[in-house]
Amino acid sequence: MAIVTFLIGLFLYSFIRCIFTGLYTVKPNQRAVITSFGRAVRLRNQTVEASVEQPTEEQQRYQYPVLKIIPPGGPYFKWPWQRVHKVSVATQAVDITWDPSKLQDTIEAVTKDNLTTGVNGQLRYRVSENNLYPYLFGVTSPLEHVMGYFVSVLRERIANFEDPKGAELLSTGEESEEEGQGSTVELSEGVSINDLRKNLPLLNTYMEKQCENTVMRYGIELDAALITEIDPPPEVDRALSAINSTRNQVAADISTARADAEQQITMSNRAVEIATNNAEAEVAPLAELSNTLGQIKTEGGSGALKAYVRNMRLPLLERTRRVIETTPSAS
């Protein structure tokens, strides 16, 4: 009798445990994976396709199996030897200074000018629903690995960053002297921190492209990289402000001097133009008169030319007040 009672009690306990602990639900922003005795339920003979941009050795290394995903809804049932792993697939944001092993207010990086600067910003990410295996079973803390990878790429990029627009302007400024931009470009480009601050969107785009492989490695999709602040130490910032102010002033003075010079050149060219036109206007009647006299002499001879000259004198004689006639002296 005692054995029967024990078996009935064991049955009731197992039944109640299975009912109350075997039912579960999945929220709309979650996905779930079932493991039986520690092994995840997989879709047979299916693996995640590696990105073509990855090296061949990495494509072979990160060929993870495709897991069976439990969609939102429920209630679902699981056996006592099974375990449910729920993952949020909503987009989340984290500061790039996040590090579970230490507290820090900024990420330090060294520029190409050997200046130590602080970098702050955020990352928006979400767990890849199509590649949950590396996120759940690949590494212990996938987000920590992603942050370490991101910071390493960011520091390497900052250490070698050059303003592409500035380099292009420098090359064109040396080749084209008519535009007169060479001196201005040399005064306004070349400081690494200034280049970084002016090209934050370009830096963010580069980081997003470099972190595309995190989907295959860690099961995390990088939605956006938002580097918002690049702040050097206070003493360096003050020195940069002074340098920028001086360079801006010099660039403004050069622009003013260039504008004055161009104005003077334009005025000189205009004056030469006016003098040339006046000279041509004075020469034109004389040239026309010479042609007329030559034509008269050719067609009518010397007599016709003398008659023409006499007729041209008559209007002048009418306006004269005194006429002096000279005679050749007897020798």
FIGU-870634 format. One line per field, with one value per residue (C-alpha): residue in three letters; chain; x, y, z. Coordinates in Angstrom, 2 decimals, always signed. Layout:
# residues N
koldren = Ala,... $
torlum = A,... $
xx = X,... $
yy = Y,... $
zz = Z,... $
# end
This chain:
# residues 331
koldren = Met,Ala,Ile,Val,Thr,Phe,Leu,Ile,Gly,Leu,Phe,Leu,Tyr,Ser,Phe,Ile,Arg,Cys,Ile,Phe,Thr,Gly,Leu,Tyr,Thr,Val,Lys,Pro,Asn,Gln,Arg,Ala,Val,Ile,Thr,Ser,Phe,Gly,Arg,Ala,Val,Arg,Leu,Arg,Asn,Gln,Thr,Val,Glu,Ala,Ser,Val,Glu,Gln,Pro,Thr,Glu,Glu,Gln,Gln,Arg,Tyr,Gln,Tyr,Pro,Val,Leu,Lys,Ile,Ile,Pro,Pro,Gly,Gly,Pro,Tyr,Phe,Lys,Trp,Pro,Trp,Gln,Arg,Val,His,Lys,Val,Ser,Val,Ala,Thr,Gln,Ala,Val,Asp,Ile,Thr,Trp,Asp,Pro,Ser,Lys,Leu,Gln,Asp,Thr,Ile,Glu,Ala,Val,Thr,Lys,Asp,Asn,Leu,Thr,Thr,Gly,Val,Asn,Gly,Gln,Leu,Arg,Tyr,Arg,Val,Ser,Glu,Asn,Asn,Leu,Tyr,Pro,Tyr,Leu,Phe,Gly,Val,Thr,Ser,Pro,Leu,Glu,His,Val,Met,Gly,Tyr,Phe,Val,Ser,Val,Leu,Arg,Glu,Arg,Ile,Ala,Asn,Phe,Glu,Asp,Pro,Lys,Gly,Ala,Glu,Leu,Leu,Ser,Thr,Gly,Glu,Glu,Ser,Glu,Glu,Glu,Gly,Gln,Gly,Ser,Thr,Val,Glu,Leu,Ser,Glu,Gly,Val,Ser,Ile,Asn,Asp,Leu,Arg,Lys,Asn,Leu,Pro,Leu,Leu,Asn,Thr,Tyr,Met,Glu,Lys,Gln,Cys,Glu,Asn,Thr,Val,Met,Arg,Tyr,Gly,Ile,Glu,Leu,Asp,Ala,Ala,Leu,Ile,Thr,Glu,Ile,Asp,Pro,Pro,Pro,Glu,Val,Asp,Arg,Ala,Leu,Ser,Ala,Ile,Asn,Ser,Thr,Arg,Asn,Gln,Val,Ala,Ala,Asp,Ile,Ser,Thr,Ala,Arg,Ala,Asp,Ala,Glu,Gln,Gln,Ile,Thr,Met,Ser,Asn,Arg,Ala,Val,Glu,Ile,Ala,Thr,Asn,Asn,Ala,Glu,Ala,Glu,Val,Ala,Pro,Leu,Ala,Glu,Leu,Ser,Asn,Thr,Leu,Gly,Gln,Ile,Lys,Thr,Glu,Gly,Gly,Ser,Gly,Ala,Leu,Lys,Ala,Tyr,Val,Arg,Asn,Met,Arg,Leu,Pro,Leu,Leu,Glu,Arg,Thr,Arg,Arg,Val,Ile,Glu,Thr,Thr,Pro,Ser,Ala,Ser $
torlum = A,A,A,A,A,A,A,A,A,A,A,A,A,A,A,A,A,A,A,A,A,A,A,A,A,A,A,A,A,A,A,A,A,A,A,A,A,A,A,A,A,A,A,A,A,A,A,A,A,A,A,A,A,A,A,A,A,A,A,A,A,A,A,A,A,A,A,A,A,A,A,A,A,A,A,A,A,A,A,A,A,A,A,A,A,A,A,A,A,A,A,A,A,A,A,A,A,A,A,A,A,A,A,A,A,A,A,A,A,A,A,A,A,A,A,A,A,A,A,A,A,A,A,A,A,A,A,A,A,A,A,A,A,A,A,A,A,A,A,A,A,A,A,A,A,A,A,A,A,A,A,A,A,A,A,A,A,A,A,A,A,A,A,A,A,A,A,A,A,A,A,A,A,A,A,A,A,A,A,A,A,A,A,A,A,A,A,A,A,A,A,A,A,A,A,A,A,A,A,A,A,A,A,A,A,A,A,A,A,A,A,A,A,A,A,A,A,A,A,A,A,A,A,A,A,A,A,A,A,A,A,A,A,A,A,A,A,A,A,A,A,A,A,A,A,A,A,A,A,A,A,A,A,A,A,A,A,A,A,A,A,A,A,A,A,A,A,A,A,A,A,A,A,A,A,A,A,A,A,A,A,A,A,A,A,A,A,A,A,A,A,A,A,A,A,A,A,A,A,A,A,A,A,A,A,A,A,A,A,A,A,A,A,A,A,A,A,A,A,A,A,A,A,A,A,A,A,A,A,A,A $
xx = +0.00,+2.84,+4.48,+1.27,+0.85,+4.46,+4.00,+0.76,+2.44,+5.43,+3.08,+1.11,+4.34,+5.72,+2.43,+2.10,+5.78,+5.40,+2.25,+3.50,+7.13,+6.63,+4.46,+6.06,+5.32,+7.45,+6.97,+6.59,+10.14,+11.65,+12.68,+13.28,+15.49,+14.96,+17.86,+17.45,+20.14,+22.18,+21.92,+19.93,+17.28,+18.64,+17.27,+18.81,+21.77,+21.42,+24.13,+24.29,+25.79,+29.02,+29.47,+31.46,+33.46,+35.01,+38.32,+38.08,+39.42,+36.79,+34.01,+34.91,+35.29,+31.96,+29.63,+27.21,+24.12,+20.65,+18.54,+14.83,+13.33,+10.25,+8.21,+6.31,+3.17,+2.27,+1.74,+4.29,+5.20,+8.62,+9.78,+11.65,+14.94,+14.54,+15.56,+14.23,+16.67,+14.86,+16.56,+15.37,+15.62,+14.65,+17.12,+19.13,+21.65,+24.84,+27.59,+30.93,+32.47,+30.55,+32.89,+31.79,+35.35,+35.92,+34.31,+35.34,+33.93,+35.60,+37.57,+41.15,+42.71,+45.95,+45.80,+48.38,+49.81,+50.50,+47.77,+45.69,+42.02,+38.79,+36.02,+32.37,+29.33,+26.75,+26.12,+22.73,+22.53,+20.15,+20.50,+20.33,+17.29,+18.83,+22.07,+21.31,+23.82,+26.96,+25.07,+23.78,+26.49,+29.50,+30.99,+30.11,+29.54,+29.01,+28.28,+31.54,+33.40,+31.63,+32.52,+36.16,+36.26,+34.59,+36.98,+40.01,+38.88,+38.01,+41.45,+43.18,+41.08,+41.73,+45.47,+45.59,+42.80,+43.40,+40.84,+40.20,+38.76,+41.78,+44.20,+42.30,+42.31,+46.03,+46.79,+44.56,+45.82,+49.40,+48.45,+46.15,+47.55,+44.71,+42.26,+44.71,+43.68,+47.04,+47.99,+44.50,+44.31,+47.72,+46.58,+43.24,+44.02,+46.31,+45.45,+44.21,+41.70,+40.19,+39.97,+38.22,+35.73,+34.85,+34.44,+32.41,+29.81,+32.61,+34.12,+30.73,+30.15,+33.57,+32.90,+29.54,+31.11,+33.98,+31.60,+29.37,+31.22,+29.94,+26.75,+28.66,+31.04,+28.77,+25.21,+24.86,+23.86,+25.29,+22.47,+24.42,+27.62,+27.23,+30.56,+29.37,+32.38,+36.11,+37.58,+41.32,+42.70,+41.96,+45.50,+45.56,+42.11,+43.22,+46.31,+44.19,+41.77,+44.65,+46.08,+42.70,+42.08,+45.49,+45.07,+41.59,+42.86,+45.77,+43.44,+41.07,+43.96,+45.16,+41.67,+41.34,+44.74,+43.89,+40.58,+42.32,+44.96,+42.33,+40.42,+43.55,+44.37,+40.83,+40.94,+44.34,+43.07,+40.03,+42.21,+44.41,+41.27,+39.94,+43.29,+43.52,+40.00,+40.73,+43.92,+42.13,+39.37,+41.92,+43.85,+40.77,+39.92,+43.55,+43.76,+40.49,+41.74,+44.99,+43.08,+40.84,+43.78,+45.58,+42.49,+41.99,+45.61,+45.40,+42.22,+42.61,+46.32,+48.11,+45.72,+42.71,+44.57,+45.46,+41.84,+40.60,+43.05,+41.95,+38.30,+39.02,+40.70,+37.68,+35.64,+38.72,+39.34,+35.78,+36.44,+39.86,+40.41,+43.89,+45.75,+49.48,+50.99,+54.69,+56.73,+60.06,+62.87,+65.03,+68.38 $
yy = +0.00,+2.38,+1.66,+2.43,+5.68,+6.61,+5.92,+7.92,+10.81,+10.63,+10.62,+13.61,+15.49,+14.79,+15.73,+19.00,+19.84,+19.20,+21.34,+24.31,+24.31,+22.88,+25.69,+28.89,+31.84,+33.96,+37.74,+39.60,+41.01,+37.64,+34.43,+31.14,+28.11,+24.69,+22.54,+18.88,+17.69,+20.76,+20.25,+22.77,+21.57,+22.13,+22.12,+19.08,+19.61,+23.39,+25.92,+29.70,+30.94,+32.84,+36.34,+36.50,+39.44,+37.30,+35.48,+31.83,+30.57,+32.61,+31.34,+27.79,+28.67,+30.42,+27.99,+27.60,+25.35,+26.80,+26.37,+25.79,+29.09,+29.27,+32.28,+34.67,+33.23,+30.37,+28.72,+26.17,+22.93,+21.54,+18.43,+18.66,+17.72,+20.56,+24.18,+27.32,+30.07,+33.35,+36.16,+39.70,+40.65,+44.31,+47.02,+48.16,+50.92,+50.75,+53.28,+52.42,+52.96,+49.94,+47.34,+44.84,+44.54,+48.25,+51.67,+54.32,+57.62,+57.65,+55.53,+56.71,+56.58,+57.92,+59.92,+59.98,+63.12,+61.12,+62.99,+61.08,+61.90,+60.71,+59.18,+58.79,+57.52,+54.79,+51.55,+50.36,+46.62,+43.70,+39.96,+38.19,+35.93,+33.92,+33.16,+32.56,+29.75,+31.93,+34.36,+31.64,+29.00,+30.51,+32.71,+33.47,+37.22,+38.03,+41.71,+42.12,+40.54,+42.83,+45.90,+44.83,+44.21,+47.58,+49.53,+47.83,+48.72,+52.25,+52.86,+51.51,+53.77,+56.87,+56.17,+56.13,+58.53,+61.14,+63.56,+62.39,+65.75,+67.57,+65.30,+65.84,+69.59,+69.59,+67.71,+69.92,+73.05,+72.27,+71.47,+74.45,+77.86,+79.74,+78.83,+80.05,+77.56,+75.98,+78.25,+78.21,+74.43,+74.08,+76.37,+74.67,+70.95,+68.40,+68.41,+64.90,+65.82,+68.51,+66.04,+63.51,+66.04,+67.18,+63.62,+61.91,+60.59,+59.08,+57.49,+56.07,+54.62,+52.99,+51.43,+50.07,+48.44,+46.93,+45.48,+43.66,+40.43,+40.46,+38.80,+35.69,+35.72,+36.60,+36.64,+40.40,+42.80,+46.30,+48.69,+51.96,+53.40,+56.88,+58.47,+61.75,+63.23,+63.39,+65.37,+65.75,+66.67,+70.27,+71.54,+70.02,+71.40,+74.91,+74.62,+73.40,+76.27,+78.74,+77.05,+77.01,+80.67,+81.66,+79.61,+80.96,+84.51,+83.88,+82.24,+85.22,+87.66,+85.67,+85.62,+89.39,+90.05,+87.78,+89.56,+92.98,+91.77,+90.38,+93.67,+95.69,+93.39,+93.70,+97.50,+97.59,+95.39,+97.63,+100.77,+99.21,+98.28,+101.85,+103.37,+100.92,+101.76,+105.51,+105.14,+103.05,+105.66,+108.41,+106.40,+105.21,+108.65,+109.19,+105.74,+106.34,+109.76,+108.20,+105.59,+108.29,+110.48,+107.50,+106.52,+110.12,+110.36,+106.97,+107.76,+111.53,+112.22,+115.03,+117.68,+116.01,+115.61,+119.34,+120.27,+118.03,+119.61,+123.12,+122.27,+120.86,+124.18,+126.33,+125.47,+126.14,+129.52,+130.60,+130.13,+131.77,+135.29,+135.87,+134.41,+134.76,+134.15,+133.54,+133.97,+132.48,+134.97,+135.85,+134.24 $
zz = +0.00,+0.85,-2.47,-4.36,-2.45,-3.23,-6.92,-7.02,-5.26,-7.62,-10.60,-9.30,-8.54,-12.02,-13.65,-11.73,-12.38,-16.07,-16.24,-14.25,-15.39,-18.86,-20.19,-21.43,-23.71,-26.03,-26.15,-29.47,-29.28,-28.37,-30.06,-28.27,-28.79,-27.14,-25.93,-25.01,-22.58,-23.58,-27.36,-29.37,-31.76,-35.27,-38.76,-40.37,-42.77,-42.82,-42.00,-42.09,-45.36,-44.81,-46.19,-49.42,-48.03,-45.33,-45.87,-46.81,-43.49,-41.62,-43.89,-42.92,-39.25,-38.81,-40.55,-37.68,-37.81,-38.27,-35.14,-34.88,-33.75,-31.55,-32.77,-30.49,-28.96,-26.69,-24.43,-25.57,-23.81,-22.99,-21.18,-17.88,-19.56,-22.02,-21.47,-23.12,-24.20,-24.88,-26.77,-27.39,-31.08,-30.55,-31.53,-28.52,-27.86,-25.82,-25.16,-26.71,-23.26,-21.93,-20.49,-17.81,-16.50,-15.75,-15.49,-17.99,-19.20,-22.59,-25.04,-25.49,-28.94,-30.44,-33.66,-36.45,-34.81,-31.61,-29.74,-27.23,-27.65,-26.06,-28.15,-27.14,-28.92,-29.14,-30.97,-32.09,-32.52,-32.53,-32.24,-35.58,-35.68,-38.51,-36.66,-32.98,-32.51,-32.06,-29.82,-27.49,-27.67,-29.49,-26.75,-23.15,-23.63,-27.32,-26.75,-24.86,-27.77,-30.25,-28.22,-28.00,-31.74,-32.44,-30.20,-31.77,-35.30,-34.18,-32.65,-35.74,-37.98,-35.86,-35.83,-39.66,-40.55,-43.24,-44.57,-48.17,-49.13,-47.74,-49.59,-52.84,-52.36,-51.63,-54.85,-56.98,-55.28,-56.25,-59.85,-60.43,-59.60,-61.31,-58.55,-55.92,-53.24,-52.43,-49.52,-48.03,-48.08,-46.46,-43.67,-43.02,-43.43,-41.86,-38.14,-37.41,-34.68,-36.91,-39.78,-37.55,-36.26,-39.78,-41.07,-38.33,-40.84,-42.93,-39.82,-38.78,-42.24,-42.19,-38.77,-39.87,-42.92,-40.93,-38.33,-40.81,-40.01,-36.42,-37.69,-38.69,-35.73,-32.82,-34.14,-33.58,-36.35,-36.07,-36.96,-36.69,-35.27,-33.84,-32.90,-31.41,-29.61,-30.21,-27.33,-26.74,-23.29,-22.18,-22.77,-26.26,-26.99,-26.01,-28.21,-31.12,-30.63,-30.77,-33.87,-35.59,-34.74,-36.09,-39.24,-39.83,-39.43,-41.80,-44.29,-44.06,-44.59,-47.59,-49.05,-48.54,-50.12,-53.03,-53.56,-53.50,-55.94,-58.29,-58.08,-58.92,-61.83,-63.13,-62.88,-64.64,-67.44,-67.79,-67.96,-70.64,-72.55,-72.39,-73.47,-76.36,-77.52,-77.33,-79.34,-81.94,-82.11,-82.80,-85.36,-87.28,-88.91,-89.88,-91.43,-93.28,-94.50,-95.70,-97.67,-99.17,-100.24,-101.71,-103.70,-104.99,-106.12,-107.79,-109.71,-110.41,-110.15,-108.34,-109.65,-108.15,-104.87,-104.78,-105.54,-102.74,-100.30,-101.42,-100.93,-97.46,-96.54,-97.39,-94.25,-92.17,-93.81,-93.05,-89.33,-89.26,-87.87,-89.24,-92.21,-92.49,-95.87,-96.18,-99.27,-99.94,-99.54,-102.53,-102.37 $
# end
